[in-house]
Amino acid sequence: MKKFRSSGGDDGDEAEIDISPLIDCVFILLIFFIVTTVFVEEPGVELNKPLAVSAQQLQRESIIIAVTPDGNVVYGGQNIGITGVAPLVRRMTAKDADTPVILQVDENTPSDLFIRAISEAKLGNAKRVNVSTAK
């Protein structure tokens, strides 16, 4: 172990601090936070959501599907089409039947496409179908 001197003399001894335990702790914390983080999968398209007075926060574990004004239905950045909603919801709710479906619908989306998306989600055994709005 090296001794520290309070005098200003330079005799070649320099104090060294071993930071490897600190680096180990930082990496362990980093791994812990990465593993425990819940990732929300966004549909991958920009929408103008309609305003709603009764908007409320929903749980993180949900199926988020976007419906664009030009008729695209998007999940995970891929266009699944309106007919792909029911099989997707059926597959995603197989683990947990109470997983909510959240539809992100643009304010300029035709109402018939919106209603059909709700119907397809319910055909896929969704117990709860919600609409994402701007607050």
N, C-alpha and C positions, 0 to 999 in steps of 0.2 A: 504494500500500500504506500502511496506517495504522500509526502507531507507537504502541507501548504506553508509558505513563508509569507509573513506579512511585510518583511523588508523588501525593498525594491531591487534587491540583488538578483542577477540572472545567473543561475548555476546550471542551466540546461534542463532542469526538472519542470515539466509542465503538467498541469492537472488535466486529466482526460475523463470525460463522462461517457459511459457506455450506454448508448441509446437503443441497443437492440431489444431489450425488454419493452421499451416504449413502442417500438415499431410493431412488435408482436401483439401488444394490446390493441393498437389501432387496427391492425388487420383482422383481429378476432371481432372487434366491434363492427367493422365494415361488413364482414361476412354475416354477422348476426342481423344487421339492419337490412341487408339485401334479401336474406331468407325470409324475414318476417314482413316484408313489404307486400301489400296487396296491390296488384296492378289492375287498373281499370282499362279495359280494351275499348277504345273509341272507334266509331265506324269509319272515320277517315275522310269525311266530306264536310265542307263548311255549309251551314244552313242558317237561315234567318228564322229563329224560333218565334212563335207567336207569344205575346205577353199574356200572363194569367195572374189574377189577384190571389188565387188560392194555391199558389205553388208551394210545395214542400219538398224537403230533402228526402231522397230515397236511399236505401241501402246500397253498398258498393257492389256486392255480388249480384249482378243483374246482366241480362242479355240486352245489349244496346243495338238497335237497328235503325238506320237512317233511311228516310224516304225523301227523295229529291223531287223538285217540280217537274223535271223531264222524265219521270217515271222509273228512275233507277232505285233499287232497294239495295242498300249497302250494309255489309257486316264485315268488320275487320279489314276494311279497305278494299273489299272485293264486291262486285255487283253480283248478288245472289238471285235477283229477280223476285217478283212477287210470289211465284210458285215455290221458291226456295225457303220461304219464311217458316212454313209448317214443319218441314223436315228438320230445319235447324233448331227450332224451339223444342221439338220432340226429343232431339238428341241432347240438347243442353239441359233440359229438365229431367232427364233420366236419373241423374244423381240426386237432385233435390227438386221435388215437385213444386216447392214454394218459391222458386227463383222467379223474380218478376221480369217481365219483358218491358223495356222502355223504348218507345218509338220516338225518334227525333224526326219530326216532320217540319219541313219548310212551310212558312206561312203562305206560299204561293202554290203549294201542292194541291192538285184537285181533290175534292172531298171523296170522290168515289175510290180513288187510289188509297186514301187514308183509311176509309172504312174497310176496304178489302184487306189491307195490312193487318188491321185489328182482327178481322175474321180469320185470316190465315194463322195468326198467332194463337187464337183460341182453338183452331183446329189442331194445332200442335200441342194441345193440352196445357196451355198457359193458364194458370189460375188468376194471375193478375197482369193486366196490360195497362201500362201507364203512358202518358204523353209528356215528353220533355218540353218545358217552356222556358222562356226568358223571364227573369224576375223583375 
